[in-house]
Amino acid sequence: MTRTRVVIGSVTYAEKGKNVLSAHRIPARIVRLSPAESKNGCAFALEIVGAHDTAMLRSLLQKEHVRFTDILTDTLPML
């Protein structure tokens, strides 16, 4: 299972991003990242689990002026 995290500096932009993705039927939740997980120290992220095209996510968020610094993708272990 793939996990994508869109790194966002503020909770306000994270809420805005979550609403944008929700409007496109992409479920996301807001999580807090540790300083080690983000290039700029502590940050929030929109976490999306499942296969999603990162280019499409980037485009949706940029179109709605949601500021983000990075998109991280990794694979979750199967239970």
Residue, then its C-alpha position, 0 to 999 in steps of 0.5 A: m500500500t502506498r502512502t503519500r504525504v504532502v508537506i505543508g508548513s501551516v495547519t491553515y494551508a493543511e486544512k485548505g488542502k484537505n478540503v481541496l482533495s476532499a472536493h475531488r473525492i480524495p480522502a486525506r488526513i492532517v498529520r504532524l511530521s517530525p523535524a527529521e521527516s521534513k527538510n524545513g523542520c516541524a511541519f504538517a502533512l496531508e496523508i493520503v493512503g492508496a495509489h494516487d498520481t503525485a503529479m495530479l495531486r501537485s496540480l490540484l493543490q497548485k491550482e487552488h493556491v495551497r502552498f506546500t514544500d514537498i511530496l513524500t511517497d513510501t510503501l506501507p507494510m502489508l499486515 
